[in-house]
Amino acid sequence: MKKISFRHDVLPLKDVLYRLALRITLKHEEAEDIVQDTLIKIWNKRDEWEQIESIEAYSLTICRNLALDRIRLKLSQTESLDNSHLDTPDMGASPYEQMLLKDRLDLVKRIVDTLPEKQRSCLQLRDFEGKSYKEIASILNISDDQVKVNIFRARQAIKQKYQAIEGHGL
């Protein structure tokens, strides 16, 4: 088994951990705190690193669990997610097209925010983090088939809600 280094194997995961925590909590400050708590927990378990098959899956699992624990304590999901990297307009588009694109992205973000937690987590890990079904299953402690079902349902729900809103102007 590979020797795990905190500096080279764990610290580079902080952005991925942050995005996962942000997707679950929808709050920047909460996500930052969760990442810090995750890194502390991983560091405190450094004696057990040699038994860990995937430090990335292990880290993401800890992060997810901490975020869910924090949500359960606060029972709050009122703020919208701010993904500034998605808000970058296409410079070749007219201002009107840029505004439409931004409005559509905001609408999709709001729809994603309303999804059940498991669907949101699966979608986040697959579509935003690029994880495989197997990695997602390991992180969320569910089967590959459950991952596929959750992603399918999430995408269908987003599509239906988006079409209903766009079609009716709601």
Secondary structure, 3 states (H helix, E strand, C coil): CCCCCHHHHHHHHHHHHHHHHHHHHCCHHHHHHHHHHHHHHHHHCHHHHHHCCCHHHHHHHHHHHHHHHHHHHHCCCCCCCCCHHHCCCCCCCCHHHHHHHHHHHHHHHHHHHCCCHHHHHHHHHHHHCCCCHHHHHHHHCCCHHHHHHHHHHHHHHHHHHHHHHHHHCC
